[in-house]
Amino acid sequence: MTENPTPEQLRLASDDLIKQASADLTAWEDKELADFVRRAPESKENYLTGSGMPVKRVYGPQDLPDSWEDIGLPGQYPYTRGPYPTMYRGRVWTMRQIAGFGQAEETNKRFQYLIEQGQTGLSVDFDMPTLMGLDSDHAMSLGEVGREGVAIDVLSDMDALFDSINLEEISVSMTINPSAWILLAMYIAVAEDRGYDLNKLSGTIQNDILKEYVAQKEWIFPVRPSMRIVRDCIAYCADNMARYNPVNISGYHISEAGGNAVQEVAFTMAITKAYVEDVVAAGVDVDSFASRLSFFFVSQADLFEEVAKFRAVRRYYAKMMKEQFGAKKPNSMRLRFHAQTAAATLTKPQPMVNIIRTTLQALSAVLGGAQSLHTNGLDEAYTIPSEMAMKLALRTQQIIADETNVPNVIDPLGGSYLVESLTDEIEKGIDDYVKKVEAMGGVVAAIEQGFFQKEISDTAYDYAKRKATGDRPVIGVNKYIDAEEDQKIEVHKLDPESEMRQITRLKQVRADRDQNRAEAAMANLLATARDDNANLMPATIEAVRAHLSMGEITGALRDVFGTYQETPVF
């Protein structure tokens, strides 16, 4: 071939290679393989990926995409190989270990510890009352305050959570959904009170309410007013917070609820489309906010499928934003994501084995091009992680970053016959699901008809059957079981007095606040909520400044927005 071949010469050379590879494969299957299998049969009749896609014995040039453009180069559309030209050679992913328990001061101490250990971004877990918009002294909060995350009721709690932490210098992610906009308002108020420039704040509030109806089942209001709240957050941040991500669209919880790899990214893309349509319909230009959309995916056990999943969803998103929404800026088409290793795979039996699971899952996220990463603690099947478990999980990331040389090459599995074939298959799977959802009338209609819920429950049931029969091995649970093992490990202990301290502080804030200002802020919030064209964020910021509590705000808005009751899926 000439030194600078023409596209036609390259195509012909590729055709010749595929013909030769296909002929060689057929001859190999007919002779060497057939002879060998007769003497030593394979151990399974069917080989599947973690999501149930069949895989071949071996892959070759014939399994590569028809078009080089679908693979491309890092930082170039459609971003299959990564959103940025230098990826980890320019800056390693953000190491964002999640933390949250007890009162804000207790979680702040954990933050300080993790920062000392080299963590580069904060990620906050909130307790169940905060997630559900209930105050710590609500009857339903009894026994749950600070148990599964930090308790945040009022503005002073948020201030204590980030005490002595420079919010302009460290990225902050907050994992919360139905009451997310209230915490965003508190975060903004704290930043402004400290004199920070809102345009210099970075991080994200999860704020992905649609996936709650699909998978995680934490909501306060019906679907449509909840969508309005997400829309208002996106619009507010587009105007006031240039580096902040007002929504973190989450496939992680779809997977944890039982969805497979294709469902995780496909349902996430359908939900993304619904959010973008809603914001664009409100008159906001797609290029003014799309660059601040961020994503959250799980990193599961099937290493090659996970790498392909991340590459496929990046490509699908780029095409969707360009072709369906007319995005023109490259940043509007670049999917950036946070990954977390799979909590649902962690086991109580043989908990030290969880370190190995987490390491390999973290590796798949890095090979797939994650922008930030959380690695689970080995003890998370028991409780929230201890300091020892968190440090070990952080060290797992640091070893991958500093000792393995994996970050030196961008998309090192790009061009792998297997990974490219899986990437194509998953992208097609995304497209098929999104078209089904559109045919049903969109995401909201599909939720109301129970489509997503049934798809996830069917997949979860199938996985449970495979696990029960041993077809899906889980070391320590259904294979290599150690009946004599000692399962005692160090676990985190929650201060039993923490709940009462939180309730006492909340009551004191209510007693000390300016009641006239609080009443005026509530009246303004309710009036804003009744006007669908108004943005809720400014009124909510004033409400938290007036020291209205989380529960007071959500309780009052229930009278405006109503509540939601799901139709069960069997």
C-alpha positions as CSV (number, residue, x, y, z in Angstrom):
1,M,0.0,0.0,0.0
2,T,1.2,3.5,-0.7
3,E,2.6,5.7,2.1
4,N,-0.5,7.9,2.2
5,P,-3.4,5.6,1.1
6,T,-6.7,7.1,-0.1
7,P,-9.9,6.3,1.7
8,E,-10.8,3.9,-1.1
9,Q,-7.5,2.0,-0.8
10,L,-8.1,1.8,3.0
11,R,-11.6,0.4,2.5
12,L,-10.4,-2.2,0.0
13,A,-7.6,-3.2,2.3
14,S,-10.1,-3.5,5.2
15,D,-12.4,-5.6,3.0
16,D,-9.5,-7.9,2.1
17,L,-8.6,-8.3,5.8
18,I,-12.2,-9.1,6.8
19,K,-12.5,-11.7,4.0
20,Q,-9.2,-13.3,5.0
21,A,-10.1,-13.3,8.8
22,S,-13.6,-14.7,8.1
23,A,-12.1,-17.5,5.9
24,D,-9.5,-18.3,8.6
25,L,-12.1,-18.4,11.3
26,T,-14.3,-20.8,9.3
27,A,-11.3,-23.1,8.6
28,W,-10.3,-23.0,12.3
29,E,-13.8,-23.8,13.5
30,D,-14.1,-26.7,11.1
31,K,-10.7,-28.3,11.9
32,E,-8.7,-27.4,15.0
33,L,-11.6,-26.2,17.1
34,A,-14.0,-29.1,16.1
35,D,-11.2,-31.7,16.8
36,F,-10.3,-30.2,20.2
37,V,-13.9,-29.8,21.4
38,R,-14.6,-33.5,20.6
39,R,-11.8,-34.4,23.0
40,A,-12.4,-31.7,25.6
41,P,-15.9,-30.1,25.5
42,E,-16.4,-26.6,26.6
43,S,-17.8,-26.2,30.2
44,K,-20.9,-24.3,29.1
45,E,-23.4,-24.4,26.3
46,N,-23.9,-20.7,26.3
47,Y,-21.6,-17.9,27.3
48,L,-23.1,-14.6,28.3
49,T,-22.1,-11.2,29.4
50,G,-23.3,-9.9,32.8
51,S,-26.3,-8.4,31.1
52,G,-27.1,-11.6,29.2
53,M,-25.7,-10.8,25.8
54,P,-24.2,-13.8,24.1
55,V,-20.5,-13.7,23.4
56,K,-18.5,-15.6,20.8
57,R,-15.4,-17.7,21.5
58,V,-13.2,-15.3,19.7
59,Y,-13.5,-11.9,17.9
60,G,-11.8,-10.6,14.8
61,P,-11.6,-7.8,12.3
62,Q,-15.1,-8.7,11.0
63,D,-16.5,-7.5,14.4
64,L,-15.1,-4.0,14.2
65,P,-17.6,-1.1,13.3
66,D,-18.2,-0.5,9.6
67,S,-17.1,3.1,10.1
68,W,-13.8,4.4,11.7
69,E,-15.7,7.6,12.6
70,D,-17.7,5.6,15.2
71,I,-14.4,4.8,17.0
72,G,-12.5,8.1,16.3
73,L,-10.0,9.8,18.5
74,P,-10.3,11.1,22.1
75,G,-11.8,14.5,22.4
76,Q,-13.4,14.3,19.0
77,Y,-17.1,13.7,18.1
78,P,-18.7,11.2,18.9
79,Y,-16.4,10.9,21.9
80,T,-16.4,7.1,22.0
81,R,-12.8,7.2,23.2
82,G,-13.2,9.9,25.8
83,P,-14.5,13.5,26.1
84,Y,-11.1,15.1,26.2
85,P,-8.0,14.9,24.0
86,T,-5.5,14.1,26.8
87,M,-7.8,12.4,29.4
88,Y,-5.7,11.1,32.4
89,R,-2.4,12.3,30.9
90,G,-3.7,15.8,31.6
91,R,-5.5,15.2,34.9
92,V,-6.3,12.0,36.7
93,W,-10.0,11.4,37.5
94,T,-11.4,13.0,40.7
95,M,-11.2,10.6,43.6
96,R,-14.5,11.2,45.3
97,Q,-15.1,8.9,48.3
98,I,-18.7,9.3,49.6
99,A,-19.2,10.1,53.3
100,G,-22.1,11.1,55.5
101,F,-23.4,10.1,59.0
102,G,-24.6,11.6,62.2
103,Q,-24.6,15.4,62.6
104,A,-22.9,17.7,60.1
105,E,-19.9,18.2,62.4
106,E,-19.3,14.4,62.5
107,T,-19.3,14.1,58.7
108,N,-17.1,17.2,58.5
109,K,-14.4,15.4,60.5
110,R,-14.6,12.4,58.0
111,F,-14.2,14.9,55.1
112,Q,-11.1,16.4,56.8
113,Y,-9.7,12.9,57.2
114,L,-10.3,11.9,53.6
115,I,-8.8,15.2,52.3
116,E,-5.7,14.5,54.4
117,Q,-5.5,11.0,52.8
118,G,-5.4,12.5,49.3
119,Q,-9.1,12.6,48.3
120,T,-9.6,15.3,45.6
121,G,-13.4,15.7,45.7
122,L,-16.2,15.5,48.3
123,S,-19.3,13.4,48.0
124,V,-22.1,13.6,50.6
125,D,-24.6,11.0,51.6
126,F,-27.7,12.2,53.5
127,D,-29.9,10.3,55.9
128,M,-33.3,9.0,55.0
129,P,-35.3,11.9,56.6
130,T,-33.3,14.5,54.6
131,L,-33.7,12.5,51.4
132,M,-37.5,12.4,51.9
133,G,-37.7,16.1,53.0
134,L,-38.6,15.3,56.6
135,D,-37.2,17.2,59.6
136,S,-35.3,15.2,62.2
137,D,-38.0,15.7,64.8
138,H,-40.8,14.3,62.5
139,A,-42.4,11.1,63.9
140,M,-41.3,9.1,60.9
141,S,-37.6,10.1,61.4
142,L,-37.3,8.3,64.7
143,G,-34.3,6.1,64.7
144,E,-33.2,7.2,61.2
145,V,-31.5,10.5,62.0
146,G,-27.9,10.4,60.8
147,R,-28.0,6.6,60.4
148,E,-27.5,6.2,56.6
149,G,-26.1,9.6,56.0
150,V,-25.7,13.1,57.5
151,A,-28.8,14.9,58.8
152,I,-29.4,18.3,57.3
153,D,-32.5,20.3,58.5
154,V,-31.6,24.0,58.3
155,L,-29.0,26.3,56.9
156,S,-26.7,26.2,59.9
157,D,-26.4,22.4,59.4
158,M,-25.0,23.0,55.9
159,D,-22.6,25.6,57.2
160,A,-21.3,23.1,59.7
161,L,-21.0,20.4,57.1
162,F,-18.5,22.4,55.1
163,D,-16.7,24.2,58.0
164,S,-13.1,25.0,57.2
165,I,-13.5,23.7,53.6
166,N,-12.9,26.1,50.7
167,L,-15.8,25.5,48.4
168,E,-14.1,27.3,45.5
169,E,-11.1,24.9,45.7
170,I,-12.8,21.5,46.1
171,S,-15.6,19.9,44.0
172,V,-18.7,18.8,46.0
173,S,-21.2,16.2,45.0
174,M,-24.4,15.8,46.9
175,T,-26.4,12.5,46.5
176,I,-30.0,13.5,47.0
177,N,-33.0,13.8,44.8
178,P,-36.6,14.7,45.9
179,S,-35.3,17.5,48.2
180,A,-32.2,18.3,46.2
181,W,-33.2,21.9,45.3
182,I,-33.5,22.8,49.0
183,L,-29.9,21.6,49.7
184,L,-28.7,23.4,46.6
185,A,-30.3,26.5,48.0
186,M,-28.5,26.0,51.3
187,Y,-25.2,25.3,49.5
188,I,-25.6,28.6,47.6
189,A,-26.5,30.6,50.7
190,V,-23.4,29.2,52.6
191,A,-21.2,30.0,49.7
192,E,-22.5,33.6,49.3
193,D,-22.3,34.2,53.0
194,R,-18.6,33.2,52.9
195,G,-18.0,35.6,50.0
196,Y,-17.4,32.9,47.3
197,D,-18.1,33.5,43.6
198,L,-20.9,31.2,42.6
199,N,-19.3,30.9,39.1
200,K,-16.2,29.3,40.7
201,L,-18.1,26.5,42.6
202,S,-17.8,23.1,41.0
203,G,-19.6,19.8,41.7
204,T,-23.1,18.5,41.4
205,I,-26.4,17.9,43.0
206,Q,-27.8,14.5,41.9
207,N,-31.4,15.9,41.5
208,D,-32.4,13.1,39.1
209,I,-36.0,12.7,40.2
210,L,-37.2,10.6,37.2
211,K,-35.0,7.7,38.1
212,E,-36.6,7.7,41.6
213,Y,-39.9,6.7,40.0
214,V,-38.1,4.2,37.8
215,A,-35.8,2.6,40.4
216,Q,-34.9,4.0,43.8
217,K,-38.4,4.9,45.0
218,E,-37.7,8.1,46.9
219,W,-40.1,10.9,46.0
220,I,-42.2,13.7,47.6
221,F,-44.3,15.1,44.8
222,P,-45.9,13.8,41.7
223,V,-43.8,13.4,38.5
224,R,-44.7,16.6,36.7
225,P,-44.1,19.1,39.5
226,S,-40.9,17.2,40.3
227,M,-39.8,17.7,36.7
228,R,-40.5,21.4,37.1
229,I,-38.1,21.6,40.1
230,V,-35.3,19.9,38.1
231,R,-36.0,22.3,35.2
232,D,-35.8,25.3,37.6
233,C,-32.4,24.1,39.0
234,I,-30.9,23.7,35.5
235,A,-32.1,27.1,34.4
236,Y,-30.9,28.8,37.6
237,C,-27.5,27.3,37.4
238,A,-27.2,28.1,33.7
239,D,-27.5,31.8,34.6
240,N,-25.6,31.9,37.9
241,M,-23.2,28.9,38.4
242,A,-21.1,28.4,35.3
243,R,-19.1,25.4,36.6
244,Y,-21.8,23.6,38.6
245,N,-23.7,20.6,37.5
246,P,-27.4,21.0,38.5
247,V,-28.3,17.4,37.7
248,N,-26.4,14.2,37.9
249,I,-28.4,11.8,35.8
250,S,-28.1,8.4,37.4
251,G,-28.0,4.9,35.9
252,Y,-26.3,3.6,39.1
253,H,-29.6,3.1,41.0
254,I,-31.2,1.5,37.9
255,S,-28.5,-1.1,38.1
256,E,-28.7,-1.5,41.9
257,A,-32.5,-2.0,41.6
258,G,-31.8,-5.0,39.3
259,G,-31.3,-3.5,35.8
260,N,-28.7,-4.9,33.5
261,A,-25.9,-2.9,31.8
262,V,-28.0,-2.1,28.7
263,Q,-31.0,-1.1,30.8
264,E,-28.9,1.1,33.0
265,V,-27.6,3.3,30.2
266,A,-30.7,3.1,28.0
267,F,-33.1,4.2,30.7
268,T,-30.6,7.0,31.7
269,M,-30.6,8.3,28.1
270,A,-34.4,8.2,27.9
271,I,-34.5,10.2,31.1
272,T,-31.9,12.6,29.9
273,K,-33.9,13.2,26.7
274,A,-37.0,14.1,28.9
275,Y,-35.0,16.6,31.0
276,V,-33.5,18.3,27.9
277,E,-36.9,18.5,26.2
278,D,-38.4,20.1,29.3
279,V,-35.7,22.7,29.7
280,V,-35.6,23.6,25.9
281,A,-39.4,23.9,26.0
282,A,-39.1,26.5,28.7
283,G,-37.1,28.6,26.3
284,V,-33.5,27.8,27.4
285,D,-31.0,27.3,24.6
286,V,-29.5,23.8,24.6
287,D,-26.0,25.1,24.4
288,S,-26.4,27.2,27.4
289,F,-27.0,24.3,29.8
290,A,-26.0,21.0,28.2
291,S,-22.3,21.3,29.1
292,R,-23.4,21.2,32.8
293,L,-25.3,17.9,32.6
294,S,-23.4,15.2,34.3
295,F,-23.9,11.4,34.7
296,F,-23.5,8.7,37.4
297,F,-23.1,5.1,36.4
298,V,-22.2,1.9,38.2
299,S,-19.1,-0.1,37.5
300,Q,-20.2,-3.7,37.6
301,A,-18.4,-7.1,37.6
302,D,-18.2,-7.9,33.8
303,L,-15.1,-5.9,33.0
304,F,-15.2,-5.8,29.2
305,E,-19.0,-5.2,29.1
306,E,-18.6,-2.3,31.5
307,V,-15.8,-0.7,29.4
308,A,-18.0,-1.1,26.3
309,K,-21.0,0.3,28.2
310,F,-19.2,3.6,29.1
311,R,-17.9,4.0,25.5
312,A,-21.4,3.2,24.0
313,V,-23.3,5.7,26.1
314,R,-20.8,8.4,25.4
315,R,-21.3,7.9,21.7
316,Y,-25.1,7.6,21.9
317,Y,-25.3,10.8,24.0
318,A,-23.1,12.8,21.5
319,K,-25.3,11.7,18.6
320,M,-28.5,12.5,20.4
321,M,-27.5,16.0,21.5
322,K,-26.2,16.9,18.0
323,E,-28.8,15.2,15.8
324,Q,-32.0,15.5,17.9
325,F,-31.4,18.8,19.9
326,G,-29.2,20.7,17.5
327,A,-26.3,21.2,19.9
328,K,-23.5,23.1,18.3
329,K,-20.8,23.4,21.0
330,P,-18.5,20.4,21.6
331,N,-19.1,20.6,25.3
332,S,-22.8,20.1,24.8
333,M,-22.1,16.7,23.3
334,R,-19.4,15.5,25.7
335,L,-20.8,13.0,28.3
336,R,-18.9,13.3,31.5
337,F,-19.6,10.7,34.2
338,H,-18.9,9.7,37.8
339,A,-18.7,6.0,38.5
340,Q,-19.1,4.0,41.6
341,T,-18.2,0.4,42.2
342,A,-21.2,-1.8,42.6
343,A,-22.5,-1.9,46.2
344,A,-25.0,-4.6,45.4
345,T,-22.1,-7.0,44.6
346,L,-20.6,-6.7,48.1
347,T,-21.1,-9.7,50.4
348,K,-21.2,-10.3,54.1
349,P,-19.6,-13.7,53.7
350,Q,-15.8,-13.4,53.2
351,P,-15.9,-9.5,53.3
352,M,-12.2,-9.2,52.5
353,V,-13.0,-10.5,49.0
354,N,-14.9,-7.3,48.5
355,I,-11.6,-5.5,48.1
356,I,-10.8,-7.6,45.0
357,R,-14.3,-7.0,43.6
358,T,-14.0,-3.3,44.1
359,T,-10.5,-3.1,42.6
360,L,-11.5,-4.8,39.3
361,Q,-14.7,-2.7,39.1
362,A,-12.7,0.5,39.6
363,L,-10.3,-0.7,36.9
364,S,-13.2,-1.0,34.4
365,A,-14.3,2.5,35.2
366,V,-10.8,3.9,34.5
367,L,-10.5,1.8,31.3
368,G,-13.9,3.2,30.3
369,G,-12.8,6.8,30.8
370,A,-14.6,8.0,34.0
371,Q,-14.2,11.6,35.1
372,S,-14.6,10.8,38.8
373,L,-14.8,7.6,40.8
374,H,-15.9,6.3,44.2
375,T,-14.7,2.9,45.4
376,N,-16.8,1.1,48.0
377,G,-15.5,0.1,51.4
378,L,-15.1,-3.6,52.1
379,D,-17.6,-3.4,55.0
380,E,-20.5,-1.7,53.2
381,A,-22.5,-4.9,53.2
382,Y,-22.7,-4.4,57.0
383,T,-22.8,-0.6,57.6
384,I,-21.5,2.7,56.4
385,P,-17.7,2.4,55.9
386,S,-15.2,2.7,58.7
387,E,-12.2,5.1,58.4
388,M,-10.0,2.0,57.7
389,A,-12.3,0.8,54.9
390,M,-12.5,4.2,53.3
391,K,-8.8,4.7,53.4
392,L,-8.2,1.3,51.8
393,A,-10.9,2.1,49.1
394,L,-9.1,5.4,48.4
395,R,-5.8,3.7,48.2
396,T,-7.2,1.3,45.6
397,Q,-7.8,4.3,43.3
398,Q,-4.4,5.8,44.1
399,I,-2.6,2.5,43.2
400,I,-4.5,2.3,39.8
401,A,-3.5,6.0,39.2
402,D,0.1,5.9,40.3
403,E,1.4,2.4,40.1
404,T,-0.2,0.5,37.2
405,N,0.5,2.9,34.3
406,V,-3.1,2.2,33.1
407,P,-3.8,6.0,32.8
408,N,-0.8,6.5,30.5
409,V,-2.7,5.5,27.4
410,I,-6.1,6.9,26.4
411,D,-8.8,4.2,25.8
412,P,-6.3,1.4,25.9
413,L,-9.0,-1.2,24.9
414,G,-10.1,0.8,21.9
415,G,-9.7,-1.3,18.8
416,S,-10.2,-4.6,20.8
417,Y,-12.4,-6.7,18.6
418,L,-14.5,-7.8,21.6
419,V,-14.8,-4.3,23.2
420,E,-15.7,-2.6,19.9
421,S,-18.3,-5.3,19.1
422,L,-19.8,-5.0,22.6
423,T,-19.8,-1.2,22.2
424,D,-21.9,-1.4,19.0
425,E,-24.3,-3.9,20.6
426,I,-24.9,-1.8,23.7
427,E,-25.4,1.4,21.6
428,K,-28.0,-0.5,19.5
429,G,-29.6,-1.7,22.7
430,I,-29.9,1.9,24.0
431,D,-31.5,3.0,20.7
432,D,-34.0,0.2,20.8
433,Y,-35.1,1.0,24.3
434,V,-35.3,4.8,23.7
435,K,-37.5,4.2,20.7
436,K,-39.8,1.9,22.7
437,V,-40.2,4.7,25.4
438,E,-40.9,7.3,22.7
439,A,-43.6,5.0,21.2
440,M,-45.3,4.9,24.6
441,G,-45.5,8.7,24.8
442,G,-42.2,9.5,26.5
443,V,-40.6,8.8,29.9
444,V,-43.4,10.1,32.1
445,A,-46.0,8.0,30.3
446,A,-43.7,5.0,30.5
447,I,-43.3,5.5,34.2
448,E,-47.1,5.8,34.7
449,Q,-47.6,2.6,32.7
450,G,-44.9,0.8,34.8
451,F,-42.7,0.0,31.8
452,F,-39.3,0.7,33.4
453,Q,-40.3,-0.9,36.7
454,K,-41.4,-4.1,35.0
455,E,-38.3,-4.3,32.8
456,I,-36.1,-3.9,35.9
457,S,-38.0,-6.4,38.1
458,D,-38.0,-9.0,35.4
459,T,-34.2,-8.7,35.0
460,A,-33.7,-8.8,38.8
461,Y,-35.8,-11.9,39.0
462,D,-33.8,-13.6,36.3
463,Y,-30.6,-12.7,38.0
464,A,-31.8,-14.0,41.3
465,K,-32.7,-17.4,39.7
466,R,-29.3,-17.6,38.0
467,K,-27.6,-16.8,41.4
468,A,-29.7,-19.4,43.2
469,T,-28.8,-22.2,40.7
470,G,-25.2,-21.2,40.7
471,D,-25.3,-20.3,37.0
472,R,-24.1,-16.8,38.2
473,P,-21.3,-17.5,40.6
474,V,-20.8,-15.3,43.7
475,I,-17.7,-16.2,45.6
476,G,-18.4,-17.0,49.2
477,V,-22.1,-17.1,48.7
478,N,-22.8,-19.9,46.2
479,K,-19.3,-21.0,45.4
480,Y,-16.2,-21.6,47.5
481,I,-18.2,-21.2,50.7
482,D,-16.2,-21.2,53.9
483,A,-18.4,-22.4,56.7
484,E,-15.6,-21.9,59.3
485,E,-14.7,-18.3,58.4
486,D,-14.6,-15.6,61.1
487,Q,-16.6,-12.7,59.7
488,K,-15.7,-10.2,62.5
489,I,-14.4,-6.9,61.0
490,E,-14.1,-3.4,62.2
491,V,-17.3,-1.5,61.5
492,H,-18.4,2.2,62.0
493,K,-20.3,3.0,65.2
494,L,-22.9,5.7,65.2
495,D,-22.9,8.0,68.3
496,P,-26.3,7.1,70.0
497,E,-26.6,10.7,71.2
498,S,-26.2,12.2,67.7
499,E,-30.0,12.1,66.9
500,M,-31.0,13.9,70.1
501,R,-28.4,16.6,69.6
502,Q,-29.7,17.2,66.0
503,I,-33.3,17.5,67.2
504,T,-32.3,19.9,70.0
505,R,-30.4,22.1,67.5
506,L,-33.3,22.1,65.1
507,K,-35.8,23.2,67.7
508,Q,-33.5,26.0,68.9
509,V,-33.2,27.3,65.3
510,R,-36.9,27.5,65.0
511,A,-37.2,29.3,68.3
512,D,-34.5,31.9,67.6
513,R,-35.3,32.9,64.0
514,D,-37.1,36.0,62.9
515,Q,-40.7,34.7,62.6
516,N,-41.9,37.6,60.5
517,R,-39.1,37.0,57.9
518,A,-39.9,33.2,58.0
519,E,-43.6,33.8,57.4
520,A,-42.9,36.2,54.5
521,A,-40.4,33.8,52.9
522,M,-43.0,31.0,53.1
523,A,-45.7,33.1,51.5
524,N,-43.3,34.1,48.7
525,L,-42.3,30.4,48.2
526,L,-45.9,29.3,47.9
527,A,-46.8,32.0,45.5
528,T,-43.8,31.1,43.3
529,A,-44.8,27.4,43.4
530,R,-48.3,28.2,42.1
531,D,-46.8,30.0,39.1
532,D,-45.4,27.3,36.8
533,N,-43.5,29.9,34.8
534,A,-41.6,31.2,37.8
535,N,-38.3,29.8,39.0
536,L,-38.4,28.2,42.5
537,M,-34.7,28.7,43.3
538,P,-34.6,32.4,44.4
539,A,-37.6,31.9,46.6
540,T,-36.1,28.7,48.1
541,I,-32.8,30.5,48.8
542,E,-34.6,33.2,50.7
543,A,-36.6,30.5,52.6
544,V,-33.5,28.8,53.9
545,R,-31.9,32.1,54.7
546,A,-35.0,32.8,56.8
547,H,-34.2,29.5,58.6
548,L,-37.2,27.6,57.4
549,S,-36.4,23.9,57.7
550,M,-36.4,21.2,55.1
551,G,-39.6,19.7,56.4
552,E,-41.4,23.0,56.6
553,I,-40.7,23.8,53.0
554,T,-41.6,20.3,51.6
555,G,-44.7,20.1,53.9
556,A,-46.0,23.4,52.6
557,L,-45.4,22.6,49.0
558,R,-47.3,19.3,49.3
559,D,-50.4,21.4,49.5
560,V,-49.5,23.0,46.1
561,F,-48.0,20.1,44.2
562,G,-49.8,17.1,45.9
563,T,-48.3,13.6,46.5
564,Y,-47.6,10.5,44.4
565,Q,-48.7,7.0,44.8
566,E,-47.1,4.3,42.5
567,T,-49.1,1.6,40.8
568,P,-47.4,-1.6,41.9
569,V,-45.8,-3.8,39.2
570,F,-45.9,-7.6,39.6
